[in-house]
Amino acid sequence: MITEINFDGIIGPSHNYAGLSPGNLAATKNRGGVSQPRAAALQGIAKMRANLALGLTQGILLPHARPDHRWLASLATRYDQAAPHTRAQALSASAMWAANAATVSPAADTADGRCHLSVANLLTMPHRSHEWPETLAQLRVAFADPAFVVHGPVPAPFGDEGAANHMRLCTRHDAPGVEIFVYGIAGGAFPARQHFDASAAIVRRHGLDPARTLLVQQSDAAIAAGAFHNDVVAVANGRVLFAHEQAFEDRDGFYRNLRAAFPEVEIVEVPAAKISLADAIRSYLFNAQLVTLPSGETALIVPSEARGTESVWAWLQDHVAGNGPIRRVEVVDVRQSMANGGGPACLRLRVVADPATVDPRFLVDAARLDAIASVVEAHWPETIRQDEIGDPALIARIEAARRALLETLGTVELIDR
């Protein structure tokens, strides 16, 4: 049975606040803070439990090997010899944000009738640019069935940040949809991370119908305000596009083209007069999971920061009370991820497929989440201070923790990718 599977990145044992991502206001604001890797991972597991309770199908992606010794070797250095900023880049747990793992086009949309995944190159940020080889290795294991085609990254210099800049609308998940690729051009002091050429290349390699594919520019103002990915200001699911008024550079032109390509669309736009860009970005209102429940209702899974932002929570309550397309709002606590710049939507990659075609080691139920939580509680560091990241004992613990998880999950072939 074709359904939408949410693959969440398990937050790795090296989760720390090095502030490596210019344009990500939360990450840079919390630079140098004390992180809590164990609490972070358990918060992510609790979010997955909540998804299961809602009747959603849940998968996982695994923490990467950190420090990344192969990347360091390519720079002709070792972790104990590297400059502090290079050590931080090699240790980053940023692969936990699975929305940046790949761009996914379901089989119903592609010319060959197979689900296509293109791993993201993430080349704009040094600490993320070395993620793709291990992500690709995982995707090729998880989606080895002939129902899938897994592509390598778009080559440099065309930056690609994966599903965080991609949306899909459809009448049913297993029906042909309209795919929307959002690219950036300028963002003031901050880089535009998704390049037009990268998005266009993925459209071609996935064999998408040009009549059902839109390439849309993210607004310069949104990027400059801290919306480093489109999913910080817009999200889509089923017939619903949920977006901030200032999300797109040519808002009117985009909406006109979208309605022509997908007349069934329900556009839920939040006016800037009701919620400012600053409040939207601070609360990660749009970096939420917009999902279809088994009942057919559309629900929005928001971080607790959304409930704590007065303008955001008031708008959500008014929308639900007014019988808007979003019928239910669920709140999750992912504060550790939020403090590093990633909300509920950052933590997951959506794949529309038959779960029977996915390697079962990458799918979870309550018992499997219990096993993962037990490993986290036993092995993940409780805290990491920035002045500790050069400590050999900490590094040994981080490496042992990941090994213990992969052994528990039976994915030992990925220990050395």
C-alpha positions in Angstrom: 0.0 0.0 0.0 1.4 3.4 -1.0 1.6 5.8 1.8 3.7 8.7 3.0 6.6 7.6 5.3 8.3 10.1 7.6 12.0 9.2 8.0 13.4 11.1 11.0 17.1 11.6 11.6 18.1 10.1 15.0 20.0 13.0 16.7 23.6 11.8 17.0 25.8 11.7 20.1 28.0 14.6 18.9 25.1 17.1 18.9 26.7 20.4 20.0 26.3 24.2 19.6 29.2 25.3 17.4 27.1 27.8 15.5 28.4 26.8 12.1 25.5 27.9 9.9 25.4 31.6 8.9 21.8 32.6 8.1 20.4 30.2 10.7 19.6 32.6 13.5 19.0 30.0 16.2 22.2 28.2 15.5 24.4 31.3 15.6 22.6 32.7 18.6 23.3 29.6 20.6 27.0 29.3 19.6 29.1 28.2 22.5 26.2 26.9 24.6 26.1 23.6 26.4 24.2 21.0 24.4 22.4 17.9 25.7 22.8 15.1 23.1 20.9 12.6 25.2 17.9 14.8 25.8 18.0 15.9 22.1 17.8 12.3 20.9 15.1 11.4 23.3 13.1 14.4 22.2 13.4 13.3 18.6 12.3 9.7 19.6 9.3 11.2 21.5 8.3 13.1 18.4 8.4 9.8 16.4 6.3 8.1 19.1 3.7 10.9 18.8 3.6 10.4 15.0 3.0 6.7 15.4 0.2 7.5 17.9 -1.4 9.7 15.2 -1.4 6.7 12.8 1.5 7.8 10.7 4.1 5.5 9.2 7.5 6.2 10.7 11.1 5.5 9.5 14.6 6.5 10.6 17.9 7.7 9.2 21.0 6.9 11.3 23.6 9.2 12.8 26.8 9.7 10.7 30.3 8.7 11.8 31.6 11.7 13.8 34.2 13.0 13.7 34.4 12.4 9.9 37.9 11.0 9.7 37.7 10.5 6.0 36.8 14.1 5.3 39.7 15.2 7.6 42.1 12.9 5.8 41.0 14.5 2.5 42.2 17.8 4.1 45.5 16.1 5.0 44.9 16.4 8.7 43.7 14.4 11.7 41.1 15.4 14.4 43.8 15.9 17.1 45.8 18.1 14.7 43.0 20.1 13.0 42.2 23.8 13.7 39.3 24.3 16.1 36.9 25.4 13.4 37.8 22.3 11.3 37.3 20.0 14.3 33.8 21.5 14.8 32.9 21.0 11.2 34.1 17.4 11.3 32.1 16.7 14.5 28.8 18.3 13.6 25.7 16.2 14.1 23.8 18.2 11.4 22.9 15.0 9.4 20.1 14.7 12.0 18.1 17.1 9.9 16.9 14.5 7.4 14.9 17.1 5.4 18.3 18.0 3.9 19.2 14.4 3.0 17.6 14.3 -0.4 14.9 15.4 -2.7 12.2 12.8 -3.3 9.8 12.4 -6.3 7.2 9.7 -5.8 6.6 7.0 -8.5 3.3 8.6 -9.5 5.2 11.7 -10.7 8.1 10.2 -12.6 8.4 9.1 -16.2 9.6 5.6 -15.4 7.1 5.0 -12.6 9.8 4.6 -9.9 10.4 6.7 -6.8 13.5 8.8 -7.3 15.7 10.2 -4.6 18.6 12.6 -5.2 21.0 13.0 -2.3 21.7 16.7 -1.5 25.3 18.0 -1.9 24.9 20.7 0.9 28.0 22.4 -0.5 27.2 25.9 0.8 28.2 25.0 4.4 31.5 23.3 5.0 30.2 21.3 8.0 27.4 19.9 5.8 29.3 19.5 2.6 30.8 16.1 3.7 27.4 14.5 4.7 26.4 13.3 1.3 28.6 10.2 0.9 27.3 8.6 4.1 23.7 9.7 3.4 24.0 8.2 -0.1 25.2 4.9 1.5 22.2 4.8 3.8 19.7 5.6 1.1 21.1 2.9 -1.1 20.6 0.4 1.6 17.2 1.6 2.8 15.9 1.9 -0.8 17.6 -0.9 -2.6 14.3 -2.3 -4.0 13.8 -1.8 -7.7 10.9 0.4 -6.9 13.4 3.2 -6.2 16.2 5.0 -8.0 18.8 6.6 -5.8 20.9 9.3 -7.4 24.2 10.9 -6.3 24.5 14.6 -5.7 24.2 17.4 -8.3 27.8 18.5 -9.0 29.4 21.7 -7.7 29.0 24.6 -7.9 25.3 24.2 -7.8 24.1 24.1 -4.2 21.3 21.7 -3.4 19.8 21.5 0.1 17.3 18.7 -0.5 13.7 18.4 0.5 13.8 21.6 2.7 13.3 23.5 -0.6 10.9 21.1 -2.2 7.1 20.7 -1.8 4.5 18.5 -3.3 0.7 18.8 -3.7 -1.6 16.0 -4.6 -5.2 14.8 -4.3 -3.9 11.5 -2.8 -0.3 10.5 -1.9 -0.4 7.7 -4.5 -1.8 10.0 -7.3 0.2 12.2 -9.6 1.1 15.5 -7.9 2.5 18.9 -8.6 6.1 19.3 -7.4 7.4 22.7 -6.4 11.1 23.5 -6.3 12.0 26.7 -4.4 15.4 28.3 -5.1 17.1 31.4 -3.8 19.0 34.2 -5.5 19.9 36.7 -2.8 19.5 37.0 0.9 21.3 40.2 2.0 24.1 39.2 4.4 23.2 35.5 4.2 23.8 33.0 1.4 21.0 31.7 -0.8 21.6 28.0 -0.5 19.4 26.4 -3.1 20.5 27.1 -6.6 18.1 27.2 -9.6 20.4 25.0 -11.7 20.4 22.3 -9.0 16.6 22.3 -8.8 16.3 22.2 -12.6 18.8 19.3 -12.8 16.7 17.2 -10.3 13.6 17.9 -12.3 15.3 16.5 -15.4 16.9 13.5 -13.7 13.7 12.5 -11.9 11.8 12.6 -15.2 9.1 15.0 -14.0 6.3 16.4 -16.2 7.1 20.1 -16.9 3.3 20.8 -16.9 3.2 19.6 -13.3 6.4 21.1 -12.0 7.1 24.6 -10.8 10.4 26.4 -10.1 9.7 29.3 -7.7 12.0 31.9 -6.2 12.1 32.3 -2.5 11.9 35.9 -1.4 15.1 37.7 -0.8 13.4 39.3 2.3 12.7 35.8 3.8 16.3 34.7 3.4 17.6 37.9 4.8 15.3 37.5 7.8 16.7 34.1 8.6 14.6 31.7 6.4 17.7 29.8 5.2 15.5 27.1 3.7 12.0 27.4 2.2 10.6 25.1 4.8 11.1 27.9 7.4 8.4 30.0 5.6 6.3 27.4 3.7 5.1 23.8 3.8 2.7 21.7 1.7 0.8 18.5 2.0 -2.1 17.0 0.1 -4.1 19.9 -1.3 -2.9 22.4 1.2 -0.1 25.0 0.8 0.6 26.7 4.1 2.9 29.7 3.6 3.8 33.1 4.9 2.7 36.1 2.8 6.4 37.0 2.3 7.7 33.5 1.5 8.0 34.0 -2.3 9.5 36.7 -4.5 6.7 36.7 -7.0 3.8 35.6 -4.8 1.0 36.5 -7.2 2.7 34.8 -10.2 3.4 31.7 -8.2 -0.1 31.4 -6.9 -1.5 31.9 -10.4 0.7 29.2 -11.9 0.0 26.9 -9.1 -3.8 27.2 -9.5 -3.4 26.5 -13.2 -1.3 23.4 -12.6 -3.4 22.2 -9.6 -6.8 23.7 -9.4 -7.6 21.7 -6.2 -5.0 23.6 -4.2 -6.1 25.2 -0.9 -3.7 28.1 -0.2 -3.5 29.0 3.5 -1.5 32.2 3.6 -0.6 33.9 6.9 -0.5 37.7 6.5 2.5 39.6 7.7 0.1 41.9 9.6 -0.9 38.9 11.7 2.5 37.1 12.1 5.7 38.9 11.2 8.5 37.2 9.4 10.5 37.5 12.7 7.8 35.7 14.7 7.4 33.0 12.0 11.1 32.3 12.0 11.5 32.5 15.8 8.6 30.1 16.4 9.3 27.8 13.3 5.5 27.9 12.6 6.1 26.7 9.0 9.0 24.3 9.9 6.2 22.0 11.0 5.0 18.7 9.8 1.9 19.1 7.7 0.4 15.6 7.5 -2.7 13.7 6.5 -4.2 11.6 9.3 -5.8 8.3 8.7 -9.2 10.1 9.1 -8.3 12.3 6.1 -7.9 15.4 8.2 -4.9 17.7 7.8 -2.9 18.2 11.0 0.0 20.5 11.8 2.8 19.3 14.1 4.5 22.3 15.6 7.3 22.9 18.0 6.5 24.1 21.5 8.0 27.4 20.6 5.0 28.0 18.3 2.7 27.7 21.3 5.0 30.1 23.2 4.7 32.8 20.6 1.6 34.8 21.2 0.9 35.9 17.6 1.5 32.4 16.2 -0.7 30.6 18.7 -3.5 33.1 18.4 -3.5 32.7 14.6 -3.5 28.9 14.8 -6.4 28.8 17.2 -8.4 31.2 15.0 -7.7 29.1 11.9 -8.8 25.8 13.5 -11.9 27.4 15.1 -12.8 28.9 11.8 -12.8 25.5 10.1 -9.8 26.2 8.0 -8.1 23.4 6.0 -5.8 22.6 8.9 -8.1 20.8 11.4 -5.7 19.9 14.2 -2.6 21.2 15.8 -0.2 18.9 17.7 2.7 20.3 19.8 6.0 18.5 20.2 9.1 19.4 22.3 12.2 19.4 20.1 14.0 22.2 22.0 17.5 20.9 21.6 17.1 20.7 17.8 15.4 24.1 17.7 18.3 25.6 19.6 20.6 24.4 16.8 18.2 25.7 14.1 16.0 22.8 13.2 12.3 22.2 13.9 10.0 19.2 13.4 10.1 19.5 9.6 13.9 19.7 9.5 14.2 16.3 11.3 12.2 14.3 8.7 12.4 13.3 5.1 9.1 12.3 3.4 9.0 9.4 1.1 5.8 8.2 -0.6 6.2 4.5 -1.2 4.9 1.1 -0.2 6.6 0.3 3.2 7.0 -3.3 2.0 9.6 -2.0 -0.5 11.8 -0.3 2.2 14.5 -2.2 4.1 12.7 -3.0 7.4 15.7 -1.9 9.5 14.8 1.7 8.6 11.2 1.4 9.7 10.1 1.7 13.4 7.3 0.8 15.7 7.0 1.4 19.4 9.2 -1.6 20.4 12.0 -0.5 18.0 11.9 3.0 19.4 12.2 1.5 22.9 15.4 -0.2 21.8 16.8 3.0 20.3 15.9 4.9 23.4 17.7 2.3 25.6 20.9 2.8 23.6 20.6 6.6 23.8 20.1 6.5 27.5 23.1 4.2 28.0 25.6 5.7 25.6 24.8 9.3 24.5 26.7 12.0 26.4 24.5 14.0 28.8 26.1 17.3 27.8 28.8 18.7 25.5 30.6 22.0 26.2 32.4 23.6 23.3 35.7 23.5 25.2 35.3 19.7 25.4 35.2 18.9 21.6 39.0 18.2 21.6 38.8 15.8 24.5 39.8 12.3 23.3 37.6 10.6 25.9 34.5 12.5 24.6 35.4 11.5 21.0 35.8 7.8 22.0 32.4 7.9 23.7 30.7 9.5 20.7 32.1 6.8 18.4 31.2 4.0 20.7 27.7 5.3 21.1 27.0 5.3 17.4 28.5 1.8 17.0 26.3 0.5 19.8 23.2 1.9 18.0 24.1 0.5 14.6 24.8 -2.9 16.2 21.4 -2.8 18.0 19.6 -2.0 14.7 21.5 -4.6 12.7 23.0 -2.1 10.3 26.6 -2.9 11.0 27.5 -2.6 7.3 27.1 1.1 7.7 29.5 1.5 10.7 32.4 2.3 8.3 30.1 3.2 5.4 
